[in-house]
Amino acid sequence: MNLRSSRKHPFEIFSNSFSDIMFFLMLFFLIASTMITPGTIKLILPQANQTQSMNKPPKEIAVSVTKDLKYYINNKQVQFLEIEPALRKEKLENAEVHAIVRCDNTIPVQSLVDVLQIGSKVEIKMVLATTRKDKTN
């Protein structure tokens, strides 16, 4: 007694929904990856009425000062006395160097001036990063 049917049904897999899901996942990850900036140090920048943008120089160095006076060069924490040798090393490697100074808006002005003086001593162009001031008065 043969209980199996003599006619076999072909199996079909509809992959249309899988390709739609993969497309939406790809879009999600592309959008999410552009919004994430890894390795940035959280700072509240000072505000200015007018801002200038500069052309991208051949070599940029990020110098950051946090509100608890921790110093970073290119996301690497350094002591205050190590800033000058690090900037000199960058200047020797590339003659056209610009340093973008990002500091918290609550630090003493003297701490900012000390960092800017080091850049002047090493002869590196220093640019202070700010945020745009709201025009509501």
Secondary structure, DSSP 8 states (H G I E B T S, - for coil): ---S-SS--------HHHHHHHHHHHHHHHHHHHH--TT-------EESS-------SEEEEEEE-TT--EEETTEEE-GGGHHHHHHHHHHH-SSEEEEEEE-TTS-HHHHHHHHHHHHHHT-EEEE--EE-----
